């Protein structure tokens, strides 16, 4: 009986990943699809085993693991003739990293993982010649004297931001009231459009928690680099500089 296989479009839908993710994961050796040559055209077919691995890697990235770590584990297993399953991949890479108190498990290890992800995206950007952008977002919470409730409000903001991001972008809480949003394969113009839309993601700017009313104010900075000439540090510096300018401008107006 012939085993069922899937087209790239089908496997993207079933694994809940983008075509870009699939292409990159194939490039770095996470999966090795069968090749079907028909005339001058080459088609890729994916097995159930490929699909399981893709789902496992997607789960790991959602938990904050780097794709490169999963790829390294798979390559070493295949080189040793080992048959690796999705469950063994999860077990061998390790359990879910601990989360910080009061934050969502978007990037459990904070800025360390975010900065490594920026460097990974720079490699891809240089290879495929596309720009890389980042948003720096500051959230002021008023009043801010109750740390526990402040954390609850920031958590609401983080949850809303994450619900709008693309699957291959990344958001991290970079400080007590600041977030960084890595926009992969994004031009300066598009980054500015996303920045303009961020406040619209919060139709409710006020919440009642107990007897008190809490409000938020959001400022955003956007930075973009030419990946062939600039570094990840320059990308973050640009985003933070435009955020600082927005905050400074607000202070001068008040």
C-alpha positions in Angstrom: 0.0 0.0 0.0 1.4 3.4 -1.0 2.1 5.7 1.9 0.3 9.0 1.9 2.4 12.1 1.1 1.7 15.8 1.1 2.4 18.7 -1.1 4.2 21.8 0.3 0.9 23.7 0.4 -0.8 20.8 2.3 2.1 20.4 4.8 2.2 24.1 5.6 -1.6 24.1 6.4 -1.4 20.9 8.5 1.8 22.0 10.4 0.5 25.6 10.7 3.7 27.1 9.3 4.4 29.5 6.4 5.9 28.6 3.0 8.9 30.6 4.0 9.4 28.6 7.2 9.1 25.4 5.2 11.6 26.5 2.7 14.1 27.5 5.3 13.7 24.4 7.5 14.2 22.3 4.3 17.3 24.3 3.5 19.0 23.8 7.0 18.2 20.0 7.0 15.3 19.7 9.4 13.4 17.7 6.8 14.4 15.9 3.7 11.4 15.6 1.4 11.2 13.2 -1.5 11.9 14.7 -4.9 9.6 13.9 -7.8 11.0 15.0 -11.2 8.3 15.3 -13.9 9.8 16.5 -17.2 11.7 19.6 -16.4 9.8 20.4 -13.1 10.8 19.2 -9.7 8.1 18.6 -7.0 8.6 17.9 -3.3 6.5 15.4 -1.4 6.4 15.2 2.4 5.6 12.1 4.5 3.7 11.7 7.8 7.1 11.6 9.5 8.1 14.9 7.9 4.8 16.4 9.1 5.4 15.2 12.6 8.9 16.7 12.7 7.6 20.0 11.4 4.9 20.1 14.0 7.5 19.4 16.7 9.8 22.1 15.5 6.9 24.6 15.3 6.0 23.7 18.9 9.6 24.3 20.0 9.8 27.7 18.3 6.5 28.8 20.0 8.2 27.9 23.3 11.1 30.1 22.5 13.7 27.5 21.2 15.9 28.5 18.3 15.3 26.6 15.1 19.0 26.1 14.7 19.1 24.0 17.9 16.4 21.6 16.6 18.2 21.4 13.2 21.5 20.5 14.9 19.9 17.7 16.9 18.2 16.3 13.8 21.4 16.5 11.7 23.4 14.7 14.4 20.8 12.0 14.7 20.6 11.4 11.0 24.4 11.4 10.6 24.5 8.6 13.2 21.8 6.5 11.5 19.3 7.3 14.3 15.6 7.4 13.5 14.3 10.5 15.3 10.6 11.0 16.0 8.8 14.2 17.0 8.5 13.1 20.6 12.2 12.1 20.9 13.1 15.5 19.4 11.2 17.3 22.2 12.7 15.0 24.9 16.3 15.3 23.6 16.2 19.1 23.2 14.8 19.4 26.7 11.8 20.4 28.6 10.1 23.8 28.2 12.3 26.7 29.5 11.0 28.4 32.7 9.0 31.6 32.2 9.5 34.8 34.1 6.9 35.5 36.8 4.1 37.6 35.4 4.9 37.2 31.7 3.6 35.1 28.9 5.8 32.3 27.5 6.5 34.1 24.3 10.3 34.2 24.7 11.1 32.5 28.0 14.7 33.4 28.0 14.2 37.0 27.2 16.7 39.1 25.3 19.3 36.4 25.0 17.1 34.4 22.7 15.8 37.5 20.9 19.3 38.7 20.1 20.2 35.3 18.8 17.1 35.3 16.6 18.1 38.7 15.2 21.4 37.2 14.2 19.7 34.2 12.5 17.5 36.5 10.6 20.4 38.6 9.5 22.0 35.6 7.9 18.8 34.8 6.0 18.4 38.5 5.1 21.9 38.6 3.6 21.3 35.4 1.7 18.0 36.5 0.2 18.7 40.2 0.1 15.8 41.6 2.0 15.7 44.3 4.8 15.1 43.6 8.4 13.0 45.8 10.7 12.2 46.1 14.4 9.7 48.0 16.5 10.4 49.3 20.0 7.2 49.7 22.0 6.8 51.5 25.4 3.7 51.1 27.4 2.9 53.6 30.2 0.5 52.3 32.8 -1.4 54.7 35.0 -1.4 54.4 38.0 1.7 52.3 38.3 2.2 52.1 42.0 0.8 48.5 42.4 3.4 46.2 41.0 1.1 43.1 40.9 -1.6 44.9 39.0 0.9 46.7 36.8 2.1 43.2 35.7 -1.4 42.1 34.9 -1.9 45.1 32.6 1.4 44.6 30.9 0.5 40.9 30.4 -2.8 42.0 28.7 -0.7 44.2 26.4 1.7 41.4 25.6 -1.1 39.0 24.8 -2.7 41.4 22.4 0.6 42.1 20.6 1.4 38.4 20.2 -2.1 37.8 18.7 -1.3 40.2 15.9 2.3 39.1 15.0 3.1 36.8 12.0 4.2 33.3 12.8 7.9 34.0 11.9 8.2 37.3 13.7 9.2 37.5 17.4 8.1 39.7 20.3 10.0 40.0 23.6 9.4 42.0 26.8 12.7 43.9 26.8 12.1 45.9 30.1 9.6 46.6 32.7 7.3 48.4 30.2 9.0 47.9 26.9 8.7 45.4 24.1 10.7 44.6 21.0 9.0 43.3 17.9 11.2 41.7 15.2 9.7 42.2 11.8 11.3 39.7 9.4 11.5 40.4 5.6 10.0 43.9 6.2 10.8 47.2 4.5 11.0 50.5 6.3 7.7 51.6 4.8 5.9 48.5 6.0 7.5 48.7 9.4 6.1 52.3 9.8 2.7 51.1 8.8 2.8 48.3 11.4 3.9 50.9 14.0 0.9 53.1 13.1 -1.4 50.2 13.6 -0.1 49.1 17.0 -2.3 51.6 19.0 -5.3 50.3 17.0 -4.7 46.9 18.4 -5.9 48.2 21.8 -9.5 49.6 21.2 -9.8 49.4 25.0 -7.2 51.7 26.6 -8.7 51.4 30.1 -9.4 48.5 32.4 -11.0 48.2 35.8 -9.1 45.9 38.1 -10.9 45.8 41.4 -12.2 49.3 42.3 -9.4 51.1 40.4 -9.3 52.2 36.7 -6.0 51.6 34.8 -5.2 53.3 31.5 -2.3 52.7 29.1 -0.4 55.0 26.7 1.6 53.5 23.9 4.6 54.9 22.0 6.4 53.2 19.2 9.7 53.5 17.4 10.6 51.7 14.2 14.1 50.8 12.8 15.2 49.2 9.6 18.6 48.1 8.4 20.2 47.0 5.2 21.3 43.5 6.3 24.3 43.5 3.9 25.9 46.5 5.6 24.6 46.7 9.2 24.4 44.6 12.3 21.7 43.4 14.7 23.0 45.8 17.3 22.4 48.7 14.9 18.9 47.5 14.2 17.9 47.5 17.9 19.7 50.8 18.4 17.7 52.4 15.5 14.4 51.2 16.9 15.1 52.4 20.4 16.4 55.7 19.1 13.1 56.5 17.3 11.2 55.4 20.4 13.3 57.7 22.6 12.6 60.5 20.1 8.8 59.8 20.3 8.9 59.9 24.1 11.0 63.1 24.1 8.6 64.8 21.7 5.6 63.9 23.9 7.4 65.4 27.0 8.1 68.6 25.1 4.4 68.9 24.1 3.1 68.3 27.6 
